[in-house]
Amino acid sequence: MITTEQVWQALEAVKDPEIPVVSVVEMGIVRQVNVDHDHVRVQMTPTFSGCPALQVMRDEIEAEVRRVGAAEVTVETILSPPWSTDWITEEARQKLRAFGLAPPPRHGGNLAVTFFEVVACPYCDSNNTSVKNTFGSTLCRAIYYCNDCQQPFEQFKAL
């Protein structure tokens, strides 16, 4: 018999396709797991509804759950409530920083999107940074530059 805990552990192996140092669990994308004998239902909320990696994540989630013995797997996409950067775990925030991607600030639902707030450099932790472009390699990132260590970096936008 498959347990809910086994499924959650298996899902830790499913990495975010765009940020391979964090799992879909750490990113808060996997919202719920239900086990009914050998049928497992996983609810996920993508970082945004038009996420180009949505099918990749669905396929990898299904494959990992089948590896723990599920005969039937349903991966359901839930768009309400919309995904929030507040759902990113603290461990994932540390991994993002080590990866060179500044994590978004926690906002608790009080979100005012501006690019005037200080963003610490993930390389040297300096606050002497400036935004260079509000759009990075993906829609959910912005490009910054550290004036101290002279490294460009991206910040995951608060959503």
N, C-alpha and C positions, 0 to 999 in steps of 0.2 A: 504494500500500500504506500503510495506517494504521500508525503506530508507537505504542508504549506511551507515549512522551513526549508525542506529540500529544494523546492522550486525557487524560493527567494535566493538560496545559495547558488543555484545553477544560473540564475539570471545575473549574478555578479560577474559572470564570465562574458556577458554580452556587452561589448564596448560601444560607446557612442561612435558611430562611423566617422564623424568629423573631428572628434577629440578622443583618440584611442587610449588615452591614459585614464579615462573615467568610464565607469559602467553606466548603463541606462538606469540602474537602480540608484547609484550615487547622484545622478543628474535629476532624479525625481521624476523621470519619464514613466517608469512603471509605478502605477498607482495602487493596484490591488491584485491579489492572487486568490483564486477560489479553487479548491480541490474537491471533486466529487468522485470518489473511487479512482478510476483511471482517466477521468476527464478533467482537464485543467483549463480554467479560464483566466487569462491575464488581461487586465485593463491597463492601457497606456495612454499618456497624453504627450504628443510630440511638442517640441519646443515652439513650433508654430505650425499652423494647419497646412501650409504649403511646403513643409519640410521635404527636401529632395531625398533624404535618407529614410523616409518613413517605411517603405517596403523592405529595405535592407534590414531595419530593426525588427520589423514584424517577422521576417523569415528567420533571423537569428534567434529571436525569442522562442519561436516555435521549435526550432532545431534543438536548442538547449533543454527545453522542457521535455521534449521527446527522449533526450539522452537519459533523463532520470526515470524514464519508464512510462510516461503518459501515452496512452493509446490514442487519445483525442485531445487536441489543443485548439482553443479558440483564443485568438488575439484580437481584442476589441479596442478600437481607437475611440477615446473619449475626449471631446473638445471643450466640455464645460464642467468645471471651471477651466479656463485656459491655463496652460502651464505658466509657472512663475519661477524666476531665478531664485526666489526664496526657498524653493524646494531642493536646491542643490545642497548636498550635505557638506558639513565642515571639512570632512576628509577630502571630498572632491574639490573643494575650494583650494585646499593646500596642494593637491595634485595639479590643478590648473595653473597655479602660481609657478610650481616647479617646471611645468611644461612651457612657461613663458607667456601665459595668457592671464592677464589680470582678471580676477573674479569680480563679478558685479557686487555692489553693496547690497546688503539686506535692506528691504524697504517696508516690510510688514503691510503691504497693500497701499501704503501712502506713496504713490509713485509720481514723481515729477521728473520727466526725462529731460535732462539738461546735460550739456557737455562742459559746464563751468566748474563742476566739482572736481576736487583733487583726486587723481588716480595714482596710486603708488606703483612704481615700476616693479614688475615681478622679478627682475634680475637683481636690483640693488636696493630695493625698498625705498628709494628716494621719492619725495613728493614733488620734485622739480621736473614735472612732466607737462607736456602740452599735446592737445588733440591735433592731429594732422588731417584726419578725414573721418567723418562720422559714419562712413561705411567701410568695413574691412572686407576680409575674404568671404564672409557670409553676411547676411542681413543683420544678424544678431551680434555683430562685432564692430568696434570702432578702432581706428589706428591712432596710436599715441607715439610720442618720442620722449625718451628720457634725456634731459639736458646734462645730467651728471655722468652716467655711464655711456651715453651716446648710443643706446640701443633703441631701435624701433620695437614696438610690441602692440599687441591687440588687447582690448578689454572686451569682455563679454558684457553686452549692454544689459542693464537692469530691465526686466520685463515682468 
